[in-house]
Amino acid sequence: MTEAVEILNAEGKGRVVILCEHASSHIPPQYDNLGLSAADSISHAAWDPGARDLSLFLSKALDAPVVASRISRLVYDCNRPPEAPGAMTEKSEVIEVPGNRGLSAEDRQERVRTVYRPFCDAAGKVLDSHGPDTVVVTVHSFTPIYFGKPRSVEIGLLHDSDSRFVDEMLDHAGALSHRRVARNEPYGPEDGVTHSLQIHALSRGLANVMIEVRNDLLSTPEDIDEIGQELLNLLLPALEKITNGETVS
């Protein structure tokens, strides 16, 4: 089986640590493509298109380590706890996942052991090697049309119970007046999407943000550069204001 996780720029000395849970659409051979069609197995249901490339752009700009899953989220969604139905979902939006139906306890534990735990262990190792001023940034993309309805949001800045870093980023969102930037859209904590923030950032008292970018804005290298630079216009001022989990006045 392909190694479940990769650590990129492992020696990065910046304050940010980047997590990319949905970086890959790879389904290891033993799962028989989960019974998916070729198109469905590389669709947005299987991964977050553009998220890995955006993570690498931000990694270079911020000298940040990146912890990225190398396995499709349809095998196991590393942003969900093992007990969550969405961890090994039987249906993603309108896409049925036959290979996830009727999984035994042993099947589920195998995926937890081989996909989820290695990702969490790698994230923990990187975060534990960084200082108390570390900021956790998780990078995702989302489909522009969901259940047939267009989404107008272009960039979502998500948080759980600690909103301080997102508050600071949104204070500078005027620099992106041509974009629709929103708090906790198109998803929020009530949708169960802040698991990584909870276990990797909140548990350590670290400032954090989950970035969601509409994936039609991440289609080309030029798109990645443009969105990456726009995000830096929000991240860099926020990094100046947040230290040791507190806001600098």
C-alpha positions as CSV (number, residue, x, y, z in Angstrom):
1,M,0.0,0.0,0.0
2,T,1.2,3.5,-0.8
3,E,2.4,5.3,2.3
4,A,-0.6,7.0,3.8
5,V,0.9,10.4,4.5
6,E,3.7,12.6,3.3
7,I,5.5,15.5,5.1
8,L,6.8,18.2,2.8
9,N,9.3,20.9,3.8
10,A,9.7,19.0,7.0
11,E,12.4,21.3,8.2
12,G,10.4,24.5,7.6
13,K,11.1,27.0,10.3
14,G,8.0,29.3,9.9
15,R,5.3,29.6,12.5
16,V,2.7,27.9,10.3
17,V,2.1,24.2,10.0
18,I,-0.2,23.2,7.1
19,L,-2.4,20.2,7.1
20,C,-4.0,18.9,3.8
21,E,-6.3,16.0,4.6
22,H,-7.8,15.7,1.1
23,A,-4.6,16.1,-1.0
24,S,-4.9,12.9,-3.0
25,S,-7.5,10.9,-5.0
26,H,-5.4,7.8,-4.8
27,I,-7.3,4.6,-3.9
28,P,-4.9,1.7,-3.1
29,P,-5.5,-1.5,-5.3
30,Q,-6.7,-3.6,-2.4
31,Y,-9.9,-1.5,-2.3
32,D,-10.8,-2.3,-5.9
33,N,-11.4,1.4,-6.6
34,L,-14.3,1.2,-4.1
35,G,-16.6,0.2,-6.9
36,L,-16.5,3.7,-8.4
37,S,-16.5,4.7,-12.0
38,A,-13.3,6.2,-13.4
39,A,-14.8,9.6,-13.4
40,D,-16.2,9.4,-9.8
41,S,-12.8,8.2,-8.5
42,I,-11.1,11.4,-9.5
43,S,-14.0,13.8,-8.8
44,H,-14.2,16.3,-6.0
45,A,-15.9,13.5,-3.9
46,A,-12.6,11.7,-3.9
47,W,-10.3,14.6,-3.0
48,D,-10.0,18.4,-2.9
49,P,-8.7,19.5,-6.3
50,G,-6.0,22.1,-6.1
51,A,-5.6,21.9,-2.3
52,R,-2.2,20.1,-2.4
53,D,-0.8,22.6,-4.9
54,L,-2.1,25.6,-2.8
55,S,-0.6,24.0,0.3
56,L,2.8,23.9,-1.5
57,F,2.5,27.5,-2.6
58,L,1.8,28.6,1.0
59,S,4.5,26.3,2.3
60,K,7.1,28.0,0.2
61,A,6.0,31.5,1.0
62,L,5.7,30.8,4.8
63,D,8.5,28.2,5.1
64,A,5.8,25.9,6.5
65,P,5.9,22.1,6.8
66,V,3.0,20.4,5.1
67,V,1.4,17.2,6.3
68,A,-0.6,15.7,3.4
69,S,-2.7,12.6,3.1
70,R,-1.8,10.4,0.1
71,I,-5.0,8.4,0.2
72,S,-8.5,9.4,-1.1
73,R,-10.9,10.6,1.5
74,L,-13.4,8.1,0.2
75,V,-11.1,5.4,1.7
76,Y,-10.9,7.4,4.9
77,D,-11.5,11.0,5.5
78,C,-8.7,12.2,7.8
79,N,-10.9,15.2,8.8
80,R,-13.4,12.9,10.5
81,P,-13.1,10.8,13.7
82,P,-13.4,7.0,13.3
83,E,-16.9,7.0,14.8
84,A,-18.3,9.5,12.3
85,P,-20.4,8.2,9.4
86,G,-18.5,10.5,7.0
87,A,-15.2,8.9,7.9
88,M,-15.9,6.1,5.4
89,T,-19.0,7.5,3.7
90,E,-21.4,5.3,1.7
91,K,-22.5,8.4,-0.4
92,S,-20.8,11.7,-1.1
93,E,-23.3,14.2,-2.4
94,V,-24.8,12.3,-5.3
95,I,-22.0,9.7,-5.7
96,E,-22.6,6.3,-4.3
97,V,-19.5,4.5,-2.9
98,P,-20.2,0.8,-3.2
99,G,-17.0,-0.3,-1.6
100,N,-17.9,1.5,1.7
101,R,-21.3,-0.3,2.1
102,G,-21.6,-2.9,4.9
103,L,-18.0,-2.5,6.2
104,S,-17.3,-4.8,9.1
105,A,-15.7,-3.6,12.3
106,E,-12.4,-5.2,11.1
107,D,-12.6,-3.4,7.8
108,R,-13.1,0.0,9.5
109,Q,-10.3,-0.6,12.0
110,E,-8.0,-1.5,9.1
111,R,-8.6,1.9,7.5
112,V,-8.3,3.7,10.8
113,R,-5.0,1.9,11.4
114,T,-3.5,2.4,7.9
115,V,-4.8,5.8,6.9
116,Y,-6.1,7.9,9.8
117,R,-3.6,7.1,12.5
118,P,-0.5,7.6,10.3
119,F,-1.9,11.1,9.3
120,C,-2.6,12.0,12.9
121,D,0.7,10.7,14.1
122,A,2.6,12.7,11.4
123,A,0.7,15.9,12.2
124,G,1.3,15.4,15.9
125,K,5.0,14.8,15.3
126,V,5.4,18.0,13.3
127,L,3.3,20.1,15.7
128,D,5.1,18.8,18.8
129,S,8.5,19.8,17.2
130,H,7.3,23.4,16.8
131,G,7.0,26.2,19.3
132,P,4.0,27.6,21.2
133,D,3.5,30.3,18.6
134,T,2.6,27.8,15.9
135,V,-0.5,28.4,13.9
136,V,-2.3,25.5,12.3
137,V,-3.7,26.1,8.8
138,T,-5.7,23.3,7.1
139,V,-6.2,23.7,3.3
140,H,-9.2,22.5,1.4
141,S,-11.2,23.1,-1.7
142,F,-14.9,22.8,-2.4
143,T,-17.1,22.2,-5.5
144,P,-18.8,25.3,-7.0
145,I,-22.1,23.4,-7.5
146,Y,-23.4,21.2,-4.7
147,F,-26.6,19.2,-5.1
148,G,-27.3,21.2,-8.2
149,K,-27.1,24.6,-6.5
150,P,-24.3,27.1,-7.3
151,R,-22.2,28.4,-4.5
152,S,-21.3,32.1,-4.5
153,V,-18.7,31.9,-1.8
154,E,-15.2,31.8,-3.2
155,I,-13.1,31.6,0.0
156,G,-14.3,30.3,3.3
157,L,-12.4,30.9,6.6
158,L,-13.6,28.3,9.1
159,H,-13.1,28.0,12.8
160,D,-14.4,26.0,15.8
161,S,-14.5,27.5,19.3
162,D,-11.3,29.6,18.8
163,S,-12.1,32.3,16.2
164,R,-9.3,34.7,16.9
165,F,-7.1,33.9,13.9
166,V,-10.1,34.0,11.6
167,D,-11.2,37.2,13.1
168,E,-7.8,38.8,12.3
169,M,-7.9,37.4,8.7
170,L,-11.4,38.8,8.2
171,D,-10.3,42.2,9.4
172,H,-8.1,42.3,6.3
173,A,-10.6,40.8,3.9
174,G,-11.1,44.3,2.4
175,A,-7.9,43.6,0.5
176,L,-9.9,41.0,-1.4
177,S,-12.8,43.1,-2.2
178,H,-13.2,41.3,-5.6
179,R,-13.7,38.0,-3.8
180,R,-16.6,36.7,-1.7
181,V,-14.9,35.8,1.6
182,A,-17.0,34.4,4.3
183,R,-16.8,33.0,7.9
184,N,-17.7,29.3,8.3
185,E,-19.0,28.9,4.7
186,P,-19.7,26.8,2.8
187,Y,-19.4,24.6,5.9
188,G,-19.1,25.2,9.6
189,P,-18.5,23.3,12.9
190,E,-22.1,22.1,12.8
191,D,-21.2,20.0,9.7
192,G,-18.5,18.2,11.5
193,V,-15.7,19.6,9.4
194,T,-13.5,21.0,12.2
195,H,-12.2,17.7,13.5
196,S,-8.6,18.4,12.6
197,L,-8.8,21.8,14.2
198,Q,-10.1,20.3,17.3
199,I,-7.5,17.5,17.7
200,H,-4.4,19.1,16.3
201,A,-4.9,22.8,17.2
202,L,-7.4,23.4,20.0
203,S,-6.0,20.5,22.0
204,R,-2.6,22.3,22.0
205,G,-4.0,25.8,22.5
206,L,-2.8,26.8,19.0
207,A,-4.3,29.5,16.8
208,N,-5.8,28.0,13.7
209,V,-7.9,28.4,10.5
210,M,-9.4,26.0,8.0
211,I,-9.2,27.5,4.5
212,E,-11.8,26.5,1.9
213,V,-11.3,27.7,-1.7
214,R,-13.8,27.1,-4.5
215,N,-12.1,24.6,-6.7
216,D,-12.8,26.4,-10.0
217,L,-10.4,29.0,-8.7
218,L,-7.6,26.5,-8.5
219,S,-7.6,25.0,-12.0
220,T,-4.2,26.2,-13.3
221,P,-0.7,27.0,-11.8
222,E,-1.6,30.7,-12.5
223,D,-4.8,30.3,-10.4
224,I,-2.8,28.7,-7.6
225,D,-0.4,31.6,-7.6
226,E,-3.2,34.2,-7.6
227,I,-5.2,32.7,-4.8
228,G,-2.1,31.8,-2.8
229,Q,-1.0,35.5,-2.9
230,E,-4.5,36.7,-2.0
231,L,-4.5,34.3,1.0
232,L,-1.1,35.6,2.1
233,N,-2.6,39.1,2.2
234,L,-4.9,37.7,4.9
235,L,-2.5,35.3,6.7
236,L,0.5,37.6,7.1
237,P,-1.2,40.4,8.9
238,A,-3.0,37.9,11.1
239,L,0.3,36.2,12.0
240,E,1.7,39.6,13.1
241,K,-1.3,40.0,15.5
242,I,-1.5,36.6,17.0
243,T,1.2,35.3,19.4
244,N,1.1,32.6,22.1
245,G,-2.6,32.2,21.4
246,E,-3.3,35.8,22.2
247,T,-4.0,38.9,20.1
248,V,-1.3,41.6,20.1
249,S,-2.8,45.1,20.5
